[in-house]
């Protein structure tokens, strides 16, 4: 079995995960990972926390983020690695992202109310506990209220696209997301493409947006999906990444943690790409 050196996709309480940033780092070290990237949705608060409070040296932490792009009626997530958490343009966009998430959450709550599911926006804010509000926080309120038995059912019945309480994000193109990451010195990687793109031709169009890599290894990808995107990565000279997408809210999160990620060789290739970006801007 191939040894997993690094998990490059994970979430903490700074977005919609259940573990505090330091707790997730400790967990990663316990399971034997050598490197971890915390890629919270639309913010780098965890990495700013590490800069203020420090962190142990038992595991290497890679600055990361998962940007929420929306174009052509489709949610597309772009992962960023090795970017500067204190980049002014990035921090400005984080404020915009937070405001849009709040607007979206209010709209979803209104739609649920019209479906005679009486929850309040204040309940969602309390559930988020200071983190950027996301649909999982609304789902958690629905579970707590007994509307659905678990978070996945909340998405299946109400919150996924095409479901009655879904509300779209404000448009933010993939090209804009890629440029934001790269201008902050980072490497831009399309997240879980097998889950996002039912028509592979739509993914090919992303290459023209300037992406640096593809998340090949992800729990939602079957073997044939991984091989397909691995081949595309080689054809277009893109880096290959992977991770568990750990949140801690789903039954399978514990089993997936430390089982999805990249080898040391692929991790080093990502690092080299980041150095090229920082030295030469490419």
Secondary structure, 3 states (H helix, E strand, C coil): CCCCCEECCECCCCCCCCCCHHHHHHHHHHCCCCEEEECCECCCHHHHHHHHHCCCCCCEEEEEEEEEEEECCEEEEEEEECCCCCCHHHHHHHHHHHHHHHHHHHHHHHHHHHCCCCCCHHHHHHHHCCCCCCHHHHHHHHHHCCCCCCHHHHHHHHHCCCCCCCCCCCCECHHHHHHHHHHCCCEEEECCHHHHCCCHHHHHHHHCCCCCEEEEECCCCCHHHHHHHHHHHHHCCCEEEECCCECCCCCCHHHHCCCCCECHHHHHHHHHHHHHHHHHCC
